[in-house]
Amino acid sequence: MVSCPPTHLFHGEHKTIAISGPHIQILDSNSGELLHSTVSFESSKLEAVLKSGPVRCVAVNYNFTHLATAGDDKQLKVWAIDGLQLLSERELPKKPTQIEFTRSGQTIIVADKFGDVFSYPLTPLKTATPPPAPSREADTLTSHESPSGGTLILGHTSLLTAFLLTSDETHIITADRDEHIRVSWFPQGYVIESFCLGHKKFVSALHIPRDPIAHDILVSGGGDPVLKVWDWRAGRRLYDVAIEQSVYPFFAVRRAQRKRGYDSDGEPKPPSRRWLARQRRREAKAATVTVTTPAEKETGATPEADPEVETEENVEAEGDDGDEDENGDENGASGNDDDVVEVNAMRVTTSGEPSELPTPVLVVQKIETLNIGGKLVLVFSAIGATALFWFALPPDAAAISEELLVIHAHDFGRPVITFAPVTGSLDCVWVSVDAHWADEGLSPDVPSHMRLVQLTLGSATEVSPPPPLLSTLNNASVILANEREISTLQLYEPLTSLPKNIDATHNPMIRDAPDSNTTNAKGKRSAKAAGKLRTRMALQERGVPEEPPIRRLKEQEK
């Protein structure tokens, strides 16, 4: 058995909340005493907690009186921190990606994987009669209905990765997997204030410094090798801070190869017709070999193939659109016939020869600000990196240089899971690390998960002697788990799910001249693609100009 690392941590003046997998624990911030824990629930309540699975999203209100959690079961749960009592439970329309409270604590904001942001009251509204069945015509702006009466704030056309409310709560800033950052009014999300456009890869973290002089500054990070600093009101980029060279030396977890037959969200994909045809052909070939008679061997005769067996050529002739995934690989099968298995993020064939280690993938996990020595210091972490990083935020672009801007790093030797500033301290940070991580797999004999470090503009030191809270987090409140339960945490899942598999190198609205050498991933052209090519070439020979797709659509609408 190993212990489950805290995946979410909130440190308050009087109470601290630590969440490990499906369990919630409330501790006294001063004495370190473990006040409440779902581990000690009675059997029926404990079974409900375990059935919900790991907590994916969590938020605490400003006064530390209520806690909101959600997971893969799509249940929004509201807890009273005093006594850790479950107050309400509501169904969400889709899996959430982030939860936040408004400053008043009376409204909960939830973003989901379908790109929508909903608001819910802290206490569910009681209705005397059940609500009517939702109608598709009721709201044409939302991509799905909210079964619990949530109010739609805004929507993106891509997976929402992060959002935040400004300090005055007049605006909401949202980011998605398609490199977009949008600034909208709150709660009138249909009014867009500005866009912060410039990222070339996904955006995974947003932060507005908690400083009155910097409340118009937005810091964003994700898969790009830089952190971008914006004037979010005007949608204007102020400057970039290069972090790639500082972060890459500390990468311990590389991007795992996506499992064969699974999509980017980890959901199983049905096998393609081509893959099924190949399987039938192999089975027919194996059956033919087994029934070959001695006479056939002497004469060299080859038995006739089963006419009902669908060959790969026949499948391709019928068209293979939609049978390939984003990488060009077939659904349910890879381009290589050799079996491939995953071992510690290295691709190893059944022959035992490992391939090259996957390229590190940068995913900025969290961004916070501290005030150290009178300077505004930006602290951030990256998924799979073993260090915590920080630097003094430059006042303007002119202050960015190798001499003036130095990114510091403190290596913990284990991947950083999350971190949280210490309430009441200007320079101390709680850090949770994956202490059981190792190149060869999980190891039971490892250091503690929780660390407490004090940062300066040149170094970081672990606080000694450790306060009572740190001792409790690493001892009395440790939650044991097996390897399967640890895998359900999906600590490094964003390394695979957030990066796109295809980089757009051309504008699909611009039609290029037909290329006779255009082929698919296997060097063959489907019948459908060949037909389109012949039609376009015939039109060009006759001198008929091809209309842009937008013009054709407009004429059809008329």
C-alpha positions as CSV (number, residue, x, y, z in Angstrom):
1,M,0.0,0.0,0.0
2,V,1.1,3.5,-0.7
3,S,-0.3,6.9,0.3
4,C,-2.5,9.2,-1.8
5,P,-1.0,12.7,-2.3
6,P,-3.1,15.7,-1.7
7,T,-4.4,16.9,-5.1
8,H,-6.1,20.1,-3.8
9,L,-5.0,22.2,-0.8
10,F,-6.6,25.4,0.7
11,H,-4.9,27.1,3.6
12,G,-7.0,29.5,5.7
13,E,-6.3,31.5,8.8
14,H,-8.0,29.0,11.0
15,K,-8.7,25.9,8.9
16,T,-7.0,24.0,6.2
17,I,-8.7,21.8,3.6
18,A,-6.8,18.9,2.0
19,I,-8.3,16.6,-0.6
20,S,-6.7,13.3,-1.5
21,G,-8.6,11.3,-4.2
22,P,-12.2,11.0,-3.1
23,H,-11.6,12.0,0.5
24,I,-11.9,15.5,2.2
25,Q,-10.1,16.4,5.4
26,I,-10.5,19.5,7.5
27,L,-7.5,20.4,9.8
28,D,-6.8,23.2,12.3
29,S,-4.3,25.5,10.7
30,N,-2.6,26.4,14.0
31,S,-2.6,23.2,16.0
32,G,-2.6,20.8,13.1
33,E,-5.4,18.8,14.7
34,L,-7.4,16.7,12.2
35,L,-11.0,18.0,12.8
36,H,-13.1,16.1,10.2
37,S,-12.5,13.5,7.5
38,T,-14.7,11.6,5.1
39,V,-12.5,8.5,6.0
40,S,-14.3,8.4,9.4
41,F,-17.8,8.5,7.9
42,E,-20.3,5.8,8.7
43,S,-20.4,2.9,6.1
44,S,-23.3,4.2,4.0
45,K,-21.9,7.7,3.7
46,L,-18.4,6.4,3.1
47,E,-19.6,4.1,0.3
48,A,-21.3,7.1,-1.4
49,V,-18.0,9.1,-1.2
50,L,-16.0,6.2,-2.7
51,K,-18.6,5.7,-5.4
52,S,-18.3,9.3,-6.5
53,G,-14.6,8.7,-7.3
54,P,-11.7,11.2,-7.1
55,V,-12.6,14.9,-6.6
56,R,-11.6,16.6,-9.9
57,C,-12.7,20.2,-9.1
58,V,-13.1,22.0,-5.8
59,A,-13.6,25.5,-4.5
60,V,-13.8,27.2,-1.1
61,N,-15.7,30.4,-0.5
62,Y,-14.0,33.5,0.8
63,N,-15.1,33.0,4.5
64,F,-14.1,29.3,4.6
65,T,-17.6,28.2,5.5
66,H,-18.6,26.2,2.4
67,L,-16.9,23.8,0.1
68,A,-18.0,22.8,-3.4
69,T,-16.7,19.6,-5.1
70,A,-17.4,17.7,-8.3
71,G,-15.9,14.7,-10.1
72,D,-16.5,12.3,-12.9
73,D,-20.0,11.4,-11.6
74,K,-21.0,15.0,-12.6
75,Q,-22.5,15.7,-9.1
76,L,-22.0,19.2,-7.7
77,K,-21.8,18.7,-3.9
78,V,-21.9,21.6,-1.4
79,W,-20.4,20.9,2.0
80,A,-20.5,22.8,5.3
81,I,-16.9,23.0,6.4
82,D,-17.9,23.0,10.1
83,G,-18.7,19.4,10.7
84,L,-18.1,18.4,7.1
85,Q,-21.8,18.0,6.4
86,L,-23.1,17.4,2.9
87,L,-25.7,20.2,2.4
88,S,-26.8,19.6,-1.2
89,E,-26.1,17.5,-4.3
90,R,-27.0,18.5,-7.9
91,E,-26.5,17.0,-11.3
92,L,-24.3,18.8,-13.8
93,P,-24.9,18.6,-17.5
94,K,-21.3,17.7,-18.4
95,K,-18.1,16.8,-16.6
96,P,-16.7,20.0,-15.0
97,T,-13.3,21.5,-15.5
98,Q,-13.3,24.2,-12.8
99,I,-15.5,25.5,-10.0
100,E,-15.4,28.9,-8.3
101,F,-17.4,30.8,-5.7
102,T,-18.3,34.5,-6.1
103,R,-17.0,36.7,-3.3
104,S,-20.3,36.8,-1.6
105,G,-20.3,33.0,-1.4
106,Q,-23.9,32.8,-2.6
107,T,-23.2,31.7,-6.2
108,I,-21.2,28.9,-7.6
109,I,-19.7,29.1,-11.1
110,V,-19.0,25.9,-13.0
111,A,-17.2,25.4,-16.3
112,D,-17.5,22.1,-18.2
113,K,-15.9,20.2,-21.0
114,F,-18.5,21.3,-23.5
115,G,-17.3,24.9,-23.2
116,D,-20.2,26.3,-21.3
117,V,-20.2,28.2,-18.0
118,F,-23.2,27.9,-15.7
119,S,-24.0,29.6,-12.4
120,Y,-25.9,27.9,-9.5
121,P,-27.2,29.3,-6.2
122,L,-25.5,28.1,-3.1
123,T,-28.7,26.6,-1.9
124,P,-30.8,24.8,-4.5
125,L,-34.2,26.4,-5.2
126,K,-37.1,24.5,-3.8
127,T,-40.0,24.0,-6.2
128,A,-43.4,22.8,-5.3
129,T,-43.8,21.0,-8.6
130,P,-41.2,19.2,-10.6
131,P,-39.7,21.3,-13.5
132,P,-41.0,20.6,-17.0
133,A,-39.0,18.5,-19.3
134,P,-36.3,20.6,-21.0
135,S,-37.0,21.6,-24.6
136,R,-34.3,22.1,-27.3
137,E,-36.1,25.3,-28.4
138,A,-36.0,26.7,-24.9
139,D,-32.4,28.1,-25.2
140,T,-30.6,28.0,-28.5
141,L,-27.4,29.5,-27.0
142,T,-26.5,26.6,-24.9
143,S,-25.0,23.4,-26.3
144,H,-26.8,21.2,-23.6
145,E,-29.5,21.6,-21.0
146,S,-28.7,22.0,-17.3
147,P,-30.7,19.4,-15.4
148,S,-30.4,21.3,-12.1
149,G,-31.6,24.7,-13.2
150,G,-28.2,26.3,-13.8
151,T,-28.1,29.7,-15.5
152,L,-26.0,29.9,-18.6
153,I,-23.3,32.6,-18.4
154,L,-21.4,32.1,-21.7
155,G,-20.2,29.4,-24.0
156,H,-17.1,28.5,-26.0
157,T,-16.9,26.1,-29.0
158,S,-14.0,24.3,-27.4
159,L,-13.2,22.6,-24.0
160,L,-12.9,25.2,-21.3
161,T,-9.6,24.8,-19.5
162,A,-9.6,27.7,-17.0
163,F,-11.6,30.8,-15.9
164,L,-11.5,33.4,-13.2
165,L,-13.5,36.4,-12.0
166,T,-11.9,39.8,-11.8
167,S,-11.5,41.4,-8.3
168,D,-14.5,43.6,-8.7
169,E,-16.5,40.7,-10.3
170,T,-17.6,42.8,-13.2
171,H,-15.9,40.5,-15.7
172,I,-15.2,36.8,-16.2
173,I,-12.1,35.7,-18.1
174,T,-12.3,32.3,-19.8
175,A,-9.7,30.2,-21.7
176,D,-10.1,27.1,-23.9
177,R,-8.1,24.4,-25.6
178,D,-8.1,26.3,-28.9
179,E,-5.7,29.0,-27.6
180,H,-8.5,31.6,-27.0
181,I,-8.8,33.9,-24.0
182,R,-12.1,35.9,-23.8
183,V,-13.0,38.7,-21.4
184,S,-16.8,39.0,-20.9
185,W,-19.1,40.9,-18.6
186,F,-20.3,39.1,-15.6
187,P,-23.0,37.9,-15.3
188,Q,-24.0,39.2,-18.8
189,G,-21.6,36.9,-20.4
190,Y,-23.0,37.6,-23.9
191,V,-21.3,41.0,-23.8
192,I,-17.6,40.5,-24.8
193,E,-15.2,43.1,-23.6
194,S,-12.1,42.0,-25.4
195,F,-10.1,39.0,-26.6
196,C,-6.5,38.2,-25.6
197,L,-5.2,36.4,-28.7
198,G,-1.6,35.3,-29.2
199,H,-1.3,31.8,-27.8
200,K,-0.3,29.2,-30.3
201,K,-1.2,26.3,-28.1
202,F,-3.8,25.5,-25.4
203,V,-4.2,27.8,-22.4
204,S,-4.3,25.9,-19.0
205,A,-3.8,28.6,-16.4
206,L,-5.0,32.2,-15.8
207,H,-4.1,34.5,-12.9
208,I,-4.7,38.1,-11.9
209,P,-2.2,39.3,-9.3
210,R,-3.7,40.0,-5.9
211,D,-2.2,43.5,-5.8
212,P,-4.1,46.8,-6.3
213,I,-1.5,48.2,-8.6
214,A,-1.7,45.1,-10.9
215,H,-5.4,44.4,-11.0
216,D,-5.5,45.2,-14.7
217,I,-2.8,42.6,-15.5
218,L,-3.6,39.0,-16.6
219,V,-0.9,36.3,-16.7
220,S,-1.7,33.3,-18.9
221,G,0.2,30.0,-19.5
222,G,-0.3,26.7,-21.1
223,G,1.5,24.7,-23.8
224,D,3.5,27.7,-25.2
225,P,7.1,28.1,-24.1
226,V,6.3,31.5,-22.6
227,L,4.0,33.1,-20.0
228,K,2.1,35.9,-21.5
229,V,1.2,39.1,-19.6
230,W,-1.8,41.1,-20.8
231,D,-3.7,44.3,-20.3
232,W,-7.0,42.3,-20.1
233,R,-9.3,45.2,-20.4
234,A,-7.9,46.3,-23.7
235,G,-6.9,42.8,-24.9
236,R,-3.4,44.0,-25.4
237,R,-0.3,41.8,-24.9
238,L,2.3,43.6,-22.8
239,Y,5.2,41.2,-23.0
240,D,6.2,37.5,-22.8
241,V,8.3,35.7,-20.3
242,A,10.3,32.8,-21.7
243,I,10.1,29.8,-19.3
244,E,10.9,26.8,-21.6
245,Q,14.7,26.7,-20.9
246,S,14.1,27.0,-17.1
247,V,11.4,24.3,-16.9
248,Y,12.6,21.6,-19.2
249,P,15.6,20.4,-17.1
250,F,13.1,19.5,-14.3
251,F,10.7,17.4,-16.4
252,A,10.4,13.9,-14.8
253,V,7.1,12.7,-16.4
254,R,7.0,12.6,-20.2
255,R,3.9,12.5,-22.3
256,A,2.6,9.0,-22.4
257,Q,1.6,7.5,-25.7
258,R,-2.2,7.5,-26.2
259,K,-3.7,4.0,-25.8
260,R,-4.6,2.4,-29.0
261,G,-8.3,2.5,-29.6
262,Y,-8.9,5.5,-27.3
263,D,-9.7,9.1,-28.2
264,S,-8.2,12.3,-26.7
265,D,-10.6,12.2,-23.7
266,G,-9.7,8.6,-22.9
267,E,-13.0,7.2,-24.2
268,P,-12.9,3.9,-26.2
269,K,-13.4,4.3,-29.9
270,P,-15.2,1.7,-32.0
271,P,-12.9,-0.2,-34.4
272,S,-12.9,1.0,-38.0
273,R,-14.2,-1.0,-40.9
274,R,-10.6,-1.2,-42.3
275,W,-9.4,-2.7,-39.0
276,L,-12.3,-5.2,-39.0
277,A,-11.5,-6.2,-42.6
278,R,-7.9,-6.8,-41.7
279,Q,-8.9,-8.9,-38.8
280,R,-11.2,-11.0,-41.0
281,R,-8.5,-11.4,-43.6
282,R,-6.0,-12.6,-41.1
283,E,-8.5,-15.1,-39.6
284,A,-9.3,-16.4,-43.1
285,K,-5.7,-16.7,-43.9
286,A,-5.0,-18.6,-40.7
287,A,-8.0,-20.9,-41.4
288,T,-6.7,-21.5,-45.0
289,V,-3.3,-22.5,-43.7
290,T,-4.7,-25.0,-41.2
291,V,-6.9,-26.8,-43.8
292,T,-4.2,-27.1,-46.5
293,T,-4.0,-30.8,-47.6
294,P,-0.8,-32.7,-48.4
295,A,-1.9,-32.9,-52.1
296,E,-2.2,-29.1,-52.2
297,K,1.3,-28.8,-50.7
298,E,2.8,-31.1,-53.4
299,T,1.0,-29.3,-56.3
300,G,1.5,-25.9,-54.9
301,A,-2.1,-25.1,-55.4
302,T,-3.5,-22.2,-53.4
303,P,-7.0,-22.5,-52.0
304,E,-9.5,-19.9,-53.2
305,A,-10.2,-17.0,-50.8
306,D,-13.5,-16.8,-49.2
307,P,-15.6,-14.4,-51.4
308,E,-17.4,-13.2,-48.3
309,V,-14.3,-11.9,-46.7
310,E,-14.0,-8.2,-47.2
311,T,-10.6,-7.2,-48.3
312,E,-8.8,-4.0,-47.4
313,E,-8.8,-2.9,-51.0
314,N,-12.6,-3.2,-51.1
315,V,-13.0,-1.3,-48.0
316,E,-10.8,1.5,-49.3
317,A,-12.7,1.6,-52.6
318,E,-15.9,2.3,-50.7
319,G,-14.3,5.3,-49.0
320,D,-12.6,5.6,-45.7
321,D,-13.6,9.1,-44.5
322,G,-14.0,9.2,-40.8
323,D,-12.1,5.9,-40.2
324,E,-8.9,7.7,-39.2
325,D,-8.3,9.7,-36.1
326,E,-6.4,12.9,-35.6
327,N,-3.0,11.3,-36.0
328,G,-4.0,9.5,-39.2
329,D,-4.0,6.2,-37.3
330,E,-6.9,3.9,-37.7
331,N,-9.5,3.6,-34.9
332,G,-8.8,0.5,-33.0
333,A,-5.4,-0.2,-34.7
334,S,-2.1,1.4,-35.2
335,G,-0.1,1.7,-38.4
336,N,2.5,-0.7,-37.1
337,D,1.5,-4.4,-36.8
338,D,3.9,-4.9,-33.9
339,D,2.2,-4.9,-30.5
340,V,3.1,-1.8,-28.4
341,V,2.8,-1.6,-24.7
342,E,3.4,1.3,-22.3
343,V,6.1,1.1,-19.6
344,N,6.8,4.3,-17.7
345,A,6.0,6.6,-20.6
346,M,8.4,4.7,-22.9
347,R,7.2,2.8,-25.9
348,V,8.5,-0.7,-25.8
349,T,7.8,-3.3,-28.5
350,T,7.2,-6.9,-27.7
351,S,10.8,-7.6,-29.0
352,G,12.0,-5.7,-26.0
353,E,13.6,-2.8,-27.8
354,P,12.5,0.6,-26.4
355,S,12.0,3.5,-28.7
356,E,13.1,7.1,-28.0
357,L,11.8,8.8,-24.8
358,P,8.7,11.0,-25.7
359,T,9.4,14.7,-26.0
360,P,8.5,16.7,-22.9
361,V,5.1,18.4,-23.0
362,L,4.8,21.8,-21.2
363,V,1.5,22.3,-19.3
364,V,1.5,25.2,-16.9
365,Q,-0.6,23.8,-13.9
366,K,-1.0,26.8,-11.6
367,I,0.1,30.5,-11.3
368,E,0.1,32.5,-8.0
369,T,1.6,35.8,-6.8
370,L,3.5,36.6,-3.6
371,N,5.0,39.8,-2.3
372,I,8.7,39.2,-1.4
373,G,10.9,42.0,-0.4
374,G,8.4,44.6,-1.6
375,K,8.4,43.0,-5.1
376,L,5.5,41.2,-6.9
377,V,6.7,37.7,-7.4
378,L,5.1,35.2,-9.8
379,V,5.1,31.6,-8.7
380,F,4.1,28.8,-11.1
381,S,4.3,25.0,-11.5
382,A,4.2,22.7,-14.5
383,I,2.7,19.2,-14.7
384,G,5.3,16.5,-14.5
385,A,8.1,18.9,-13.4
386,T,9.9,18.3,-10.1
387,A,10.5,22.0,-9.2
388,L,8.5,25.1,-8.2
389,F,9.4,28.2,-10.2
390,W,9.2,31.9,-9.4
391,F,10.5,35.3,-10.6
392,A,10.0,39.0,-10.0
393,L,7.2,40.2,-12.3
394,P,8.8,42.8,-14.6
395,P,7.1,46.2,-14.6
396,D,7.3,46.5,-18.4
397,A,8.8,44.9,-21.5
398,A,12.0,46.9,-21.2
399,A,12.9,45.1,-18.0
400,I,12.9,41.7,-19.7
401,S,16.5,40.5,-20.3
402,E,18.7,37.7,-19.2
403,E,20.4,40.0,-16.7
404,L,17.3,41.5,-15.1
405,L,14.8,38.6,-15.3
406,V,15.9,35.4,-13.6
407,I,13.6,32.4,-13.1
408,H,14.4,30.6,-9.9
409,A,13.6,26.9,-9.3
410,H,13.6,24.7,-6.2
411,D,13.8,21.0,-7.0
412,F,11.9,18.6,-4.8
413,G,13.1,15.5,-6.6
414,R,9.5,14.4,-7.1
415,P,6.8,15.8,-9.5
416,V,4.9,18.8,-8.0
417,I,1.1,18.1,-7.9
418,T,-0.1,21.4,-6.6
419,F,0.9,24.3,-4.3
420,A,-0.9,27.0,-2.2
421,P,0.3,30.2,-0.6
422,V,0.3,30.3,3.2
423,T,-2.4,32.6,4.4
424,G,-0.9,35.4,6.6
425,S,2.6,34.9,5.1
426,L,4.2,36.9,2.2
427,D,6.8,34.4,1.2
428,C,5.8,30.8,2.3
429,V,4.2,28.2,0.1
430,W,2.6,24.8,0.7
431,V,3.7,22.2,-1.9
432,S,2.3,18.8,-2.6
433,V,4.5,16.3,-4.4
434,D,4.0,12.8,-5.9
435,A,6.4,11.2,-3.4
436,H,5.7,7.7,-4.7
437,W,6.8,8.5,-8.2
438,A,9.9,6.7,-9.5
439,D,11.3,5.7,-12.9
440,E,10.7,2.1,-12.1
441,G,7.1,2.6,-10.7
442,L,5.5,3.2,-7.4
443,S,7.8,2.9,-4.4
444,P,6.5,2.5,-0.8
445,D,9.7,3.8,0.9
446,V,9.7,7.5,-0.1
447,P,9.8,11.0,1.5
448,S,6.6,12.8,2.6
449,H,4.1,14.3,0.2
450,M,3.8,17.7,1.8
451,R,6.5,20.4,2.0
452,L,6.6,23.9,3.3
453,V,9.1,26.2,1.7
454,Q,10.1,29.9,2.2
455,L,11.0,31.7,-1.0
456,T,13.4,34.6,-1.5
457,L,14.5,36.3,-4.7
458,G,17.5,34.0,-4.9
459,S,16.7,30.7,-3.2
460,A,14.2,28.6,-1.3
461,T,14.5,26.8,2.0
462,E,12.2,24.3,3.6
463,V,10.8,25.6,6.9
464,S,12.4,24.0,10.0
465,P,11.3,23.0,12.5
466,P,8.1,21.8,10.8
467,P,4.9,23.3,12.1
468,P,2.3,21.0,13.6
469,L,0.1,21.2,10.5
470,L,2.9,19.9,8.3
471,S,3.5,17.0,10.7
472,T,-0.2,16.1,10.6
473,L,-0.4,16.3,6.8
474,N,2.5,13.9,6.5
475,N,1.4,11.5,9.3
476,A,-2.0,11.4,10.9
477,S,-4.0,12.5,7.8
478,V,-2.2,10.2,5.3
479,I,-4.7,8.2,3.3
480,L,-3.5,4.8,2.1
481,A,-4.4,3.6,-1.4
482,N,-3.4,0.8,-3.8
483,E,-1.8,1.2,-7.2
484,R,-5.2,1.0,-9.0
485,E,-6.6,3.8,-6.8
486,I,-3.6,6.0,-7.5
487,S,-4.0,5.5,-11.2
488,T,-7.6,6.8,-11.1
489,L,-6.2,10.2,-9.9
490,Q,-4.9,10.8,-13.4
491,L,-2.3,13.1,-12.1
492,Y,-0.6,13.6,-15.4
493,E,-3.6,13.1,-17.7
494,P,-3.4,16.7,-19.1
495,L,0.0,15.9,-20.7
496,T,-2.0,13.7,-23.1
497,S,-5.5,15.3,-23.3
498,L,-4.6,19.0,-23.7
499,P,-2.1,19.0,-26.6
500,K,-3.6,18.7,-30.1
501,N,-2.5,16.0,-32.4
502,I,-2.5,18.1,-35.5
503,D,-1.1,21.6,-35.9
504,A,-3.0,23.6,-38.5
505,T,-0.4,24.5,-41.2
506,H,-2.9,26.0,-43.7
507,N,-6.2,27.8,-43.9
508,P,-8.8,25.1,-44.8
509,M,-10.9,27.9,-46.4
510,I,-8.2,28.5,-49.1
511,R,-8.5,25.9,-51.8
512,D,-5.1,25.0,-53.3
513,A,-4.5,23.5,-56.7
514,P,-5.1,19.8,-56.8
515,D,-2.1,17.7,-56.1
516,S,-1.9,14.4,-57.9
517,N,0.5,13.1,-55.3
518,T,-1.9,13.6,-52.3
519,T,-2.2,10.4,-50.4
520,N,-3.4,9.2,-47.1
521,A,-1.2,7.9,-44.2
522,K,-0.6,4.5,-46.0
523,G,0.3,6.1,-49.3
524,K,-3.1,5.2,-50.9
525,R,-6.0,7.4,-52.1
526,S,-9.5,6.5,-51.2
527,A,-12.1,6.3,-54.0
528,K,-13.9,9.3,-52.6
529,A,-10.8,11.5,-52.6
530,A,-9.8,10.3,-56.1
531,G,-13.3,11.2,-57.4
532,K,-13.1,14.7,-55.9
533,L,-9.7,15.1,-57.5
534,R,-10.9,14.1,-60.9
535,T,-13.8,16.4,-60.7
536,R,-11.7,19.4,-59.8
537,M,-9.2,18.7,-62.6
538,A,-12.0,18.4,-65.1
539,L,-13.4,21.7,-64.1
540,Q,-10.0,23.3,-64.4
541,E,-9.5,21.9,-67.9
542,R,-12.8,23.4,-69.0
543,G,-11.8,26.8,-67.5
544,V,-14.6,26.7,-64.9
545,P,-13.5,28.6,-61.8
546,E,-14.1,26.9,-58.5
547,E,-16.3,28.9,-56.1
548,P,-15.1,29.4,-52.6
549,P,-17.2,27.3,-50.1
550,I,-18.4,30.5,-48.3
551,R,-19.9,31.9,-51.6
552,R,-21.6,28.6,-52.3
553,L,-23.2,28.6,-48.9
554,K,-24.5,32.2,-49.3
555,E,-26.0,31.4,-52.6
556,Q,-27.7,28.3,-51.2
557,E,-29.2,30.4,-48.4
558,K,-30.7,32.8,-50.9
